[in-house]
Amino acid sequence: MNGALKAAWGLTAFVIVAGVVGWIVTGRPVFAVFVVLGVLTGVGAAFALRPAPDRPASKEGPTS
């Protein structure tokens, strides 16, 4: 896991925890937005920073 991916997951966890704590402490459901944003950050990190899939080698010979 590279540094950018660790940072993205750290940010995700922080935003979700901040939302849950804010919601519990204040009792205001507006902090659910933090939870949703944290989940979206995690989904974005998973898609944007995932390793590229291995592509099979071409069956054709060199084109030059």
C-alpha positions in Angstrom: 0.0 0.0 0.0 1.5 3.3 -1.1 1.6 6.6 0.8 -1.2 8.2 -1.1 -3.5 5.3 -0.5 -2.7 5.3 3.2 -3.4 9.0 3.4 -6.8 8.6 1.6 -7.9 5.8 4.0 -6.7 7.9 6.9 -8.8 10.9 5.7 -11.8 8.6 5.2 -11.6 7.2 8.7 -11.1 10.7 10.2 -14.2 12.1 8.4 -16.4 9.2 9.3 -15.4 9.3 12.9 -15.8 13.0 13.1 -19.3 12.7 11.6 -20.3 9.9 14.1 -18.9 11.8 17.1 -20.4 15.1 16.0 -23.8 13.4 15.5 -23.6 11.7 18.9 -22.4 14.7 20.9 -24.8 17.3 19.3 -27.7 15.0 18.4 -28.0 16.8 15.1 -28.4 14.5 12.1 -26.6 17.1 9.9 -23.4 15.3 10.8 -24.6 12.3 8.7 -23.2 14.4 5.8 -19.7 13.7 7.2 -20.4 10.0 7.2 -21.6 10.1 3.6 -18.6 12.2 2.5 -16.3 9.8 4.3 -17.8 6.8 2.5 -17.6 8.6 -0.9 -14.0 9.5 -0.2 -13.2 5.8 0.5 -15.0 4.7 -2.7 -13.2 7.3 -4.7 -9.8 6.2 -3.2 -10.6 2.6 -4.0 -11.3 3.3 -7.6 -8.7 6.0 -8.3 -5.8 4.4 -6.5 -6.3 0.8 -7.3 -3.6 -1.0 -9.2 -4.0 -1.3 -12.9 -5.2 -4.8 -14.1 -2.7 -7.0 -15.8 -3.3 -7.1 -19.5 -2.6 -10.3 -21.5 0.2 -10.0 -24.0 -0.9 -9.5 -27.6 -1.0 -12.6 -29.8 0.2 -10.6 -32.8 3.9 -10.1 -33.5 5.7 -6.8 -33.4 4.3 -4.2 -35.8 7.6 -2.7 -36.9 
